[in-house]
Amino acid sequence: MHAALPTASQTPSRSFADELRQLLRLGLPIALVQLGLTGLNFVDIAMLGHHDPASLPAMALGNTLVWAATMFCMGALTAVDPLLSQAVGARDHAAIPRVLGRGALLAVVLALPASLLLLPASTWLQWAGQSADLIPSAAAYARWQTLTILPFLLFSLLRSLLSAHARVLPQVLTIVAGNLANALLDWILIFGKFGMPEMGATGAALATVTCRWLMLFGLLWLGWRDIGPHVRSLRDVAVRRAAFALGPLWRLLRLGTPIGAQFVLEMGVFAATALLIGSIDANHGNASATQARVGGHQIALQLASLSFMVPLGLGMAASVRVGWAVGRGDHGAVQRAVAAALTTGVVVMTGFMLLFLLAPRALASVMTTEPEQLAMAALLIPIAGVFQIGDGVQVVSIGCLRGLGDVRSPVYANFVGFWMIGLPLGCWLGFGRGSGPAGLWWGLVVGLFVVATTLLLVLRRRVQARRERMATD
């Protein structure tokens, strides 16, 4: 009835080296999938950066609204991660379909208001003081993305289920196929190939919509061996009634709300930075300068997001392995998993730091041919290099804490680090001291290291205390 549990992957590690090997075996494919998801945006930006000066900044502003509307949904749904991994670790077969069904229902409930928030995209951009030249294309991009929210959330839910069972091959195959399809559709729709109209940022939006739905059905098909048994369990009236009961659904939402808040605080500070950068020259009617600043910011942010996916994947794997260990009641394995994840995250991000510091212009030139956007990106990419290690430490720490069942500490750390320290400091440097986008980014650097340091201290305290498995109902 149920998919076999991956007992080999859950074998308790015997040493740090053994834990590191098992973590990488699970984490590297997950990181590859995360890179693939970001690769969709990377290709969009690279092609738009070679289209015309306005397409890339328009997409950047529209994408900022999309992330603002979906951040909470993504975080809240992440609450299923520790529940699934701990249930697998405890070999609680019956809990898995309940959590899966509850997560699917939550995805539907969250997707509707998030989609509605994007419909008045033009109004939001006008209120944020953005350039009138960019608003029509940016708003159109955001409105098309309403069709991607539900498939993206369901795709993430299925990924959580497969990752909890250490099944990563279906995820890798799906993401590779999705990237190939996205690149082809971008080329056709952005530049108007094969008789199609030249649509720029709107073409990139349509390509994303198509690929998100294809990836959802592709993952469902490729991962059906592991997904199917749990879906079929929901045919049982008793299982379905338990899965969709309002009480447990409300408790899942309460568990996910701090994670959603953490996503809003962390990603929201970057969205706020983008809107602040877009407003610097927009108020003076300088469209060319606005396009350069917003485009350069988006290029630097996209490269930072790409590097961030590796420690994010490691953090997700650490969440699973820590969850397994908590489910088994194996405190030693918890300690080894945390140590291995943090060590790997620091090593990986040191490499990205050196790359960003040593070759900023070469990296930026892959994504744009516009001289002003290129210059702005080359200015910001080394600043992104400075915060690579802090970014890696904080996201791996969050993954470990999530596996332990602590979803509240990251909220407090992000609020203090980003919104009480980083963003005010960045505004002072960017506007008060006249440093512009670079000043805003230096504020992000300080905020990230405050968050990383705080979470490390919290994680150390949490690991020293033994944790009990979280209840699924």
C-alpha positions in Angstrom: 0.0 0.0 0.0 2.8 2.4 0.9 6.1 3.1 -0.8 9.0 1.4 0.8 11.0 3.6 3.1 14.6 4.3 2.1 16.2 2.4 5.0 19.7 2.7 3.5 19.5 6.5 3.4 18.3 6.6 7.0 21.1 4.4 8.4 22.5 6.4 11.3 25.9 7.9 10.6 28.9 6.4 12.5 31.2 9.4 12.2 31.4 13.0 10.9 32.9 11.7 7.6 30.0 9.2 7.3 27.4 11.9 8.0 29.1 14.3 5.5 28.9 11.6 2.8 25.3 10.9 3.5 24.4 14.5 3.6 26.1 15.2 0.2 24.4 12.2 -1.3 21.0 13.6 -0.4 21.9 17.3 -0.5 23.7 17.7 -3.8 20.8 16.5 -6.0 18.4 18.7 -4.0 20.8 21.6 -4.6 20.9 20.8 -8.3 17.1 21.0 -8.3 17.2 24.3 -6.5 19.8 25.6 -9.1 17.5 24.4 -11.8 14.5 26.3 -10.4 16.6 29.5 -10.2 17.9 28.6 -13.7 14.5 29.4 -15.1 14.8 33.0 -13.9 18.5 33.1 -14.9 17.6 32.2 -18.5 14.7 34.7 -18.5 17.0 37.5 -17.4 19.9 36.6 -19.7 17.6 36.6 -22.7 15.8 39.8 -21.7 19.1 41.4 -21.1 20.0 40.8 -24.7 16.5 42.0 -25.9 16.3 45.7 -25.2 17.1 48.1 -22.4 13.6 48.1 -20.9 12.7 44.4 -20.9 15.0 43.3 -18.1 14.1 46.0 -15.6 10.4 45.6 -16.4 10.6 41.9 -15.7 12.6 42.6 -12.5 9.9 44.9 -11.1 7.1 42.5 -12.1 9.0 39.6 -10.5 9.5 41.6 -7.3 5.7 41.8 -7.0 5.4 38.1 -7.7 7.8 37.2 -4.9 6.1 39.6 -2.6 2.8 37.9 -3.1 4.0 34.3 -2.9 6.6 34.5 -0.1 4.3 33.8 2.7 2.6 30.9 0.8 6.0 29.3 0.1 7.1 29.5 3.7 3.8 28.4 5.2 3.8 25.3 3.0 7.3 24.5 4.1 5.8 23.4 7.4 5.2 20.0 5.9 9.0 19.4 5.6 9.7 18.5 9.2 6.4 16.7 9.6 7.2 14.4 6.6 10.8 13.8 7.4 10.1 13.0 11.1 7.2 10.7 10.1 9.6 8.9 7.8 12.2 8.7 10.4 9.7 7.3 12.9 8.3 4.9 10.2 4.9 6.3 10.8 3.3 5.2 7.5 -0.2 6.4 8.4 0.9 10.0 9.0 2.4 10.6 5.5 -0.8 10.7 3.4 -2.5 12.8 6.0 0.2 15.4 5.9 0.3 15.2 2.1 -3.4 15.8 1.7 -3.4 18.6 4.3 -0.5 20.3 2.5 -2.3 20.1 -0.9 -5.4 21.7 0.6 -3.3 24.4 2.2 -1.6 25.1 -1.1 -5.0 25.7 -2.7 -6.2 27.9 0.2 -3.0 30.0 0.0 -2.8 30.3 -3.8 -6.1 32.1 -4.2 -5.5 35.3 -2.2 -1.9 35.4 -3.4 -3.1 35.4 -7.0 -5.7 38.1 -6.3 -3.0 40.3 -4.9 -1.2 40.4 -8.2 -4.2 41.5 -10.3 -3.8 45.3 -9.4 -0.1 45.1 -10.1 -0.1 48.5 -11.9 -1.5 50.2 -8.8 1.1 48.6 -6.5 3.9 49.8 -8.8 2.5 53.3 -9.0 2.2 53.5 -5.2 5.8 52.3 -4.9 6.9 55.2 -7.1 8.3 53.2 -10.0 9.0 54.6 -13.5 5.9 55.1 -15.6 7.8 53.7 -18.6 8.3 50.3 -16.9 4.9 49.9 -15.2 2.8 48.5 -18.1 5.2 45.7 -19.0 6.0 45.0 -15.3 2.4 44.8 -14.4 1.6 42.5 -17.3 4.4 40.2 -16.3 3.1 40.0 -12.7 -0.5 39.4 -13.8 0.5 36.4 -16.0 2.3 34.9 -13.0 -1.0 34.5 -11.2 -1.3 31.3 -13.2 1.9 29.9 -11.8 1.3 30.1 -8.0 -0.8 27.0 -7.5 1.4 24.7 -9.7 4.5 26.0 -8.0 3.1 25.4 -4.5 2.0 21.8 -5.4 5.3 21.1 -7.1 7.1 22.2 -3.9 4.8 19.9 -1.8 5.6 16.9 -4.0 9.3 17.7 -3.8 9.0 17.7 0.0 7.4 14.3 -0.1 10.1 12.9 -2.4 12.9 14.5 -0.5 11.6 13.0 2.8 11.9 9.6 1.1 15.3 10.5 -0.3 14.0 10.2 -3.9 15.8 12.9 -5.9 16.1 11.5 -9.4 12.5 12.4 -10.4 13.2 15.9 -9.2 16.4 16.2 -11.2 14.9 14.8 -14.4 11.9 17.2 -14.1 14.0 20.3 -13.5 16.3 19.5 -16.4 13.4 19.0 -18.8 11.7 22.2 -17.4 14.9 24.3 -18.0 15.2 23.0 -21.6 11.6 23.8 -22.3 11.9 27.2 -20.7 14.9 28.2 -22.7 13.2 27.2 -26.0 10.0 29.0 -25.1 11.9 32.1 -24.0 13.8 32.2 -27.3 10.6 31.9 -29.3 8.4 34.2 -27.3 10.8 36.9 -26.2 12.4 37.4 -29.7 9.4 36.4 -31.8 10.7 33.3 -33.6 8.7 30.9 -35.8 6.2 33.5 -36.7 5.3 34.4 -33.1 5.1 38.1 -32.1 8.1 39.6 -30.3 6.8 39.9 -26.7 9.8 40.7 -24.5 9.0 40.4 -20.8 5.4 39.2 -21.5 6.9 36.3 -23.5 9.1 35.4 -20.5 6.0 35.3 -18.3 4.1 33.0 -20.7 7.1 30.7 -20.9 7.2 30.5 -17.1 3.5 29.8 -16.9 3.8 26.9 -19.4 6.8 25.4 -17.7 5.5 25.5 -14.2 2.4 23.4 -15.2 4.6 21.0 -17.2 7.0 20.6 -14.3 4.1 19.8 -11.9 2.7 17.1 -14.1 6.2 15.9 -15.0 7.2 15.4 -11.3 3.8 13.7 -10.6 4.5 11.3 -13.4 8.2 10.6 -12.8 7.7 10.3 -9.0 4.4 8.4 -9.0 6.1 5.2 -7.6 6.6 7.1 -4.4 3.8 9.6 -4.6 1.0 7.3 -5.8 0.6 5.0 -2.8 0.0 8.0 -0.5 -2.4 9.6 -3.0 -4.3 6.3 -3.3 -4.5 6.2 0.5 -6.5 9.4 0.4 -9.3 7.4 -1.4 -10.1 5.9 2.0 -12.8 8.0 3.6 -11.3 7.9 7.1 -7.9 8.9 5.9 -9.3 11.7 3.8 -11.5 12.9 6.7 -8.4 13.0 8.9 -6.3 14.8 6.3 -8.9 17.5 5.6 -10.1 18.0 9.2 -10.1 21.7 10.0 -8.4 21.3 13.4 -5.2 19.7 12.1 -5.2 22.0 9.0 -5.4 25.0 11.3 -2.5 23.6 13.4 -0.5 23.1 10.1 -1.1 26.7 9.2 -0.1 27.9 12.7 3.1 25.9 12.3 3.7 27.3 8.9 2.9 30.9 9.7 6.3 31.6 11.4 8.1 30.0 8.4 6.0 32.1 6.1 6.8 35.2 8.2 10.5 34.3 8.0 10.3 34.1 4.2 8.5 37.4 4.0 11.1 39.1 6.2 14.1 37.6 4.4 12.9 37.8 0.8 10.9 40.9 1.5 14.0 43.0 2.3 15.4 42.2 -1.1 12.0 43.1 -2.7 12.0 46.4 -0.7 15.5 47.1 -1.9 14.5 46.6 -5.5 11.6 49.0 -5.2 13.8 51.6 -3.4 16.4 51.3 -6.2 13.6 51.7 -8.8 12.4 54.9 -7.1 15.8 56.6 -6.9 15.6 58.2 -10.4 11.9 57.5 -11.2 10.9 60.5 -9.3 13.1 62.7 -11.5 11.8 61.2 -14.8 15.2 59.7 -15.6 14.1 56.5 -17.4 17.5 55.5 -18.6 19.1 55.7 -15.2 16.2 53.8 -13.6 16.6 51.0 -16.2 20.3 50.8 -15.5 19.9 50.7 -11.7 17.1 48.2 -11.6 18.6 46.0 -14.4 22.0 46.0 -12.7 20.4 45.2 -9.3 18.4 42.3 -10.8 21.5 40.8 -12.4 23.5 40.9 -9.2 20.6 39.6 -7.2 20.1 36.8 -9.7 23.7 35.7 -9.4 23.4 35.8 -5.6 20.2 33.8 -5.8 21.9 31.2 -7.9 24.8 30.7 -5.4 22.3 30.8 -2.6 20.5 27.7 -4.0 23.5 25.4 -3.1 23.4 26.0 0.7 19.6 26.2 0.5 19.7 22.6 -1.0 22.1 21.6 1.7 19.9 23.2 4.4 16.9 21.3 3.0 18.9 18.0 3.1 20.0 18.9 6.7 16.4 19.5 7.6 15.5 16.0 6.4 18.4 14.3 8.0 17.9 16.1 11.3 14.2 15.3 11.1 15.0 11.6 10.6 17.4 11.6 13.6 14.8 13.4 15.8 12.2 10.8 14.6 14.5 8.0 15.7 15.5 9.7 18.9 19.2 9.7 17.9 20.8 12.8 19.4 24.3 12.0 18.2 23.1 11.9 14.6 21.5 15.3 15.1 24.8 16.8 16.2 26.7 15.3 13.3 24.1 16.4 10.7 24.3 20.0 11.9 28.1 20.1 11.9 28.3 18.5 8.5 25.8 20.9 7.0 27.4 24.0 8.4 30.9 23.0 7.3 29.8 22.2 3.8 27.8 25.4 3.5 30.8 27.5 4.5 33.2 25.7 2.1 30.8 26.1 -0.9 30.1 29.8 -0.2 33.7 30.6 0.1 34.2 29.5 -3.5 31.3 31.7 -4.6 32.7 34.6 -2.6 36.0 34.4 -4.5 34.2 34.1 -7.8 32.1 37.2 -7.2 35.0 39.2 -6.0 37.4 38.3 -8.8 35.1 38.2 -11.9 32.1 40.6 -11.5 32.2 42.0 -15.0 32.6 38.7 -16.7 29.6 37.3 -14.8 27.5 40.3 -15.5 28.3 40.2 -19.2 26.6 36.8 -19.5 23.3 38.5 -18.7 23.3 41.8 -20.5 24.9 43.8 -23.2 23.7 47.2 -22.0 26.7 49.2 -20.9 25.0 51.0 -18.1 23.3 47.9 -16.7 26.6 46.1 -17.0 28.5 48.8 -15.0 25.8 48.8 -12.2 25.9 45.0 -12.0 29.7 44.9 -11.8 29.5 47.4 -8.9 27.1 45.3 -6.9 28.3 41.8 -7.6 31.5 42.1 -5.4 29.2 43.4 -2.5 27.2 40.2 -3.0 30.5 38.3 -2.8 31.1 39.7 0.7 27.8 38.3 2.1 28.1 34.9 0.6 29.4 33.1 3.7 26.9 34.8 6.0 24.1 33.9 3.5 25.2 30.3 3.5 25.4 30.0 7.2 22.0 31.5 7.9 20.1 29.3 5.4 21.8 26.1 6.5 21.1 27.0 10.1 17.4 27.6 9.3 17.2 24.2 7.7 18.7 22.5 10.8 16.4 24.4 13.1 13.4 23.4 11.0 14.4 19.8 11.2 14.5 20.2 15.0 11.0 21.8 14.9 12.1 25.3 15.7 10.4 27.6 13.2 10.1 30.7 15.3 13.8 31.7 16.0 14.5 32.5 12.3 11.5 35.0 12.3 13.0 37.0 15.2 16.5 36.9 13.7 15.4 38.1 10.3 13.2 40.9 11.8 16.1 42.2 13.9 18.9 41.6 11.4 17.2 42.8 8.2 14.4 45.2 9.2 15.8 46.8 12.3 19.4 47.0 11.3 20.1 46.1 7.6 17.4 48.0 5.7 17.6 51.2 7.9 21.4 51.2 7.5 21.1 50.7 3.8 18.6 53.5 3.4 21.0 55.8 5.4 23.9 54.9 3.2 22.0 54.8 -0.1 19.9 58.0 0.4 21.4 59.9 3.3 25.0 59.4 2.2 24.3 59.4 -1.5 25.7 55.9 -2.1 22.7 54.8 -4.1 22.2 51.0 -4.8 25.6 50.2 -3.4 24.7 51.7 0.0 21.4 49.7 0.1 23.4 46.5 -0.6 25.9 47.2 2.1 23.0 47.4 4.5 22.0 43.9 3.3 25.5 42.7 4.0 25.4 43.9 7.6 21.9 42.5 8.1 22.8 39.1 6.7 25.8 38.7 9.1 23.6 39.7 12.1 21.0 37.1 11.1 23.7 34.4 10.5 25.4 35.0 13.9 22.1 35.0 15.8 20.9 31.8 14.2 24.3 30.1 14.9 24.0 30.9 18.6 20.3 29.7 18.7 21.2 26.5 16.8 24.0 25.7 19.2 21.6 26.0 22.1 18.9 23.9 20.4 21.3 21.1 19.5 22.5 20.8 23.1 18.9 20.2 24.2 17.2 16.9 23.2 14.2 17.5 20.9 11.0 15.4 20.7 9.2 14.5 17.5 6.5 17.0 16.4 2.9 15.8 16.4 1.3 15.4 12.9 -2.3 15.8 14.2 
